[in-house]
Amino acid sequence: MREMFDTMGGGYNYVKVNPAENMTIFVLDKVNRNQQPKMANKLMNYNSIHGEQVGFIESPKTLEGKRQDVIRLQMMGGEFCGNAARSFAACMVFFHNSTIKKIKERYFTSFEISGVNELINCEVRNTEKENVFYSKVQMPLPQKIEKCSFSIDGKNIEVKKIELCGITHFIVDADEIENNDDLFSMIKRYMDREKYDAFGIMYYDAMKYFLTPLVYVKATDSLLWERSCASGTTALAVSLTSNEGEHNYTINQPGGILEVSTFYKNNNIKELTLAGPVEIVAKGVFY
């Protein structure tokens, strides 16, 4: 795949991107699936490339992706990530990938990504800076929405559980939580009874429209306070939507702003899109 991104020879080629500071590393050379979690942990370290998550470029796996012009993005834990998806689309535009379709001033692409069984569609626009793009991704619809509660030190904490493809998010009121470690431990014990790739605890301050994401990925056993979380932002928007029609949300996070739109009809979410800036930070070789 390296020729598709005009990369350099030797070692492992990578690109580092910045989607609202949810720093993401793409490994462009083939890496065996069983080696990916170990490599991802090393790359995320401060003494290496340093980031919050890692994705690996692979050949397509699904029947829908058996065309020559489709690429697969496999995230480090097999999870789905909206920020990684729209960042990958921006990379494809930046490196003039041949699969990109341009209509007027917009670029369109579809590709496979872990955690989802169908192709993901993205739209990318240029900005005034050559290495910065505005990228939008069509997010998978929620698989299940329910309320659940956890008791911590005799206090009952009500949360909304949003199951998305490849990741489950718990939306909590940030003001109600006094001990983040206790809540994480309780939710992890709850999730360990189920099959999952990753889960997030989304601490939301409704007064400030501010989201603080905590994400755990099972395969890498990594727990990170992320600077932004696309799927978590989408889950939050789902939890906030209850009226018919289109709803647009601008959610502040430690790393910046993400925009998410929902379309609600007949008591169901029918469409989800998430957008925001993506900066191509660096490309190079790691050893």
N, C-alpha and C positions, 0 to 999 in steps of 0.2 A: 504493500500500500504506500510505501514511502514516496514513489514517484508521483503519486497523486497530490502530494503536498510539497513537492520541490524541496525535499529535506537533504541533509548532509549525510555522508557515508560514515561508517564506523560506529561502534557502540550501539546504543538504542536512541533513536531519534524521538524527540518530544516537542510538544507545543504547550506553553503555559498561557492560560486565559483568565480574565478577570470579569466574571458576571456578578456585578454588585458585591465584589470582594468575596464571593464564594469560590476562592481560588482553586482552579481546576487544571489538572495536568493530563494531557492526552499522549499516550505512548503509541507511536505510529508504526512500529515494527511488531511482527508477530511474537506473542508471548503465550506459552502454554497456559491454559485456563487454571491449572492447579498451581501455577507459579505466580499468578496475578496478585492475589492478596499479599503475599510476602513482598513482592516488588513494590506494590502500592504503599505498604507501611514504610518501607525504606524511603521512597520518594517524598512522602508527606513530611518526613522529619525535617527539623530546622537545619540540620547539617547536610541536607541534600537539596532538592529542588524546592521543597517546602510548599505545601498546599493543603486544602481541606478534603480533596477527593481526587481519584485517578480513574481515567477511562482508557480502554484499550481498543485499538482498531482491529476488527476481525472481518472475515468473510461472512456473508449473510447465512442465516440458519433456517429461516422460514421459507415456505413455498413461494410466498409473495415476493421474497427478496432474491429469488434465484436468477434475476437478470444481471447482466454484466455491470450495470450502472448503479447498483445498490451497495452500500457499505453498512457494516454493523458497528455500533459502539457498545462495547461491553463494559459496564461499570464494575468497580473493584469488588463489590460484594454481590453482583447480580441484581442490584437494585435499579429502580428507575430514578432519573434525576432530570427535572425540567431545565435547570440552569445548564447542565452539561449538554442537553439536547440543543438548546438554542445557541450555546457557545460553539458546539461542533458545527452547526450550520454556518455561523459567522466565519469559522476557520475555513470552511469549504469555499466561501466567497472570497476570503482574503487570499487564499492560495490558488484561486482560479480553477477549482475542481471542475472537471468536464461534465459532471452530472447536474450542475446548477442550471436552472432555467431562468432567464431574465425576461421580464415583461415590463416594459417602460423602465421605471427607476427602481423596480423591486426584484429581488431574487427569491426563487422558490426551490426547495429541495425536500426529498423524502428519504428516510433511511431507517434501518432497524436500530433498536436500542434495547438493552436488557430490561426485564421487568414488564415488557409490553409485547403482545403477540402480533400486533399489526404495525405497519409502517407509521412513523411519526412525520408530520408535515410541519415545515418551518418556513417563515417569511423573513427576509433580511433586507435592511435598507442601509445605504451608506450614510455617514455623517461628515462633518467638516474635517475630521481627522481620518487619515488613511487607515489606521489600525483600530478604529472604534466603529462599531456597528450598532444599529438598533435591531434587535432580533426578537421575533415572536414565535411561540410554539403552540401548537394545538395540543392541549393537555388531555390525557385519558380521563374519561368520566369516572366518578367514584363508584366503587363496587359495593360499598356498604356504608351507611351512616347510622350511628347509634349513640346513645348516651350511656355513660357508665360512671361509677363513683369509686373512690378510694378513701380509706380511713387512715389518717395520719395523726398520731397523738390525740386520738379521740375526736378529731375534726374531720367531717365528711367533705371531700373535695369532688365536686361535680365536673366532669370533663366530657367533651364531645370526641368520639372516636370516628375518624374518617379513613376508610380503607381505600387506598389508591393502588393502581398496578405497581407492584414491586416495593411498596412502602406503606406503612400505616402511621397516621399522625394523631396525636392527642392534643386537642386544643384546650388550654387551661387559662384561667384568669390569673395574670401575673401577680396581682395584689393579694391573692388568697394563699400563695405558696410561701411558706416560711423556711422550708428546708428542701432545697432542690435535690440533694443526694437521696433523701428518703423517698421522694416521689419517683425518682428514676429507678431506684431499687425495687420499689413496689410494682411499677409498670413493667420492668424487665422480667420479674417473676411471673407476672400475668402473661406477657408475650411468650415466655419460654414454654408455655403450655401449648403454643400454637406453632405452625410453620410460618416462618417469615424471613425476609432478607434484611430488612432495616425498619426502624421506627424512629419517629421524632416526637419530642415534646415541645409544643409551640406555646411559649409564654406570651400572651397577648395583653397589652395595655390598651383598652378600648378608648380611654380618654385621649391618648396621644396617637392612636392608630399605629402603635409601635409593636413589632413582633421580634422576639428574641428566640432563635431556633437552637434546640439541642438535638443532635442526631446521632443515633447509634447504628453502626453497620455490623452485622453479625459475623460475616466471613473474615473481616479484618480485626474484629473485636475492638473497634475504634469508637470513641465517644468524643464528639466535638461540639463546642459552642460555635456554630457557623455564623459567618458574617451576614449571610442571607441564605434562604432556602426556598427554591421555586415550588417544589411539591408541597411544602408546609404552607406557603403563601396561598397556593391553590386550595388546600384543605381548609384554611381559615376562611377564604371567600365562600366556599361551599357551606361552611357552618353559619355564615352571616346571611346567606340568601334564603329567603322564604316567600318572597312575593313574585308574582308573574312578571315576565319581561326580562330585559337586559339590565345588568347591574355592573358598574365599573368601580373598582377599588384601587386605591393607591396606598400601598402598605410600606411604611418606614421600617427599616431594619438597621442593625449596626453598620452594615456595609453599604447602605444606600436604599434606593427605592425600587420596588417591583410593582408592575401594574398587572392586574388580573381582571378578566371579564367573565361573567357568568350569564347564561341564558336559561331561565327557569320557566317551564311550561308543564301544565298538568301534574303539578306536585313533584316534578323531577328536574334535575339539572340535565339540560340537553346539550350544552356546549360550554367549553372552558378554554380560554386562551390566556397565555401569560407572556409578558413582554418587558423589555428593559435593555439597557446598554450592555455591550460586551466589548471588552478591550483585549486585543491580542498583545500579550505582554512580551513574550520571548519565544524563540525556537532554538533548539540546539541538540546536543548529544550528552547523554549521561552514561556512566560506566558502572 
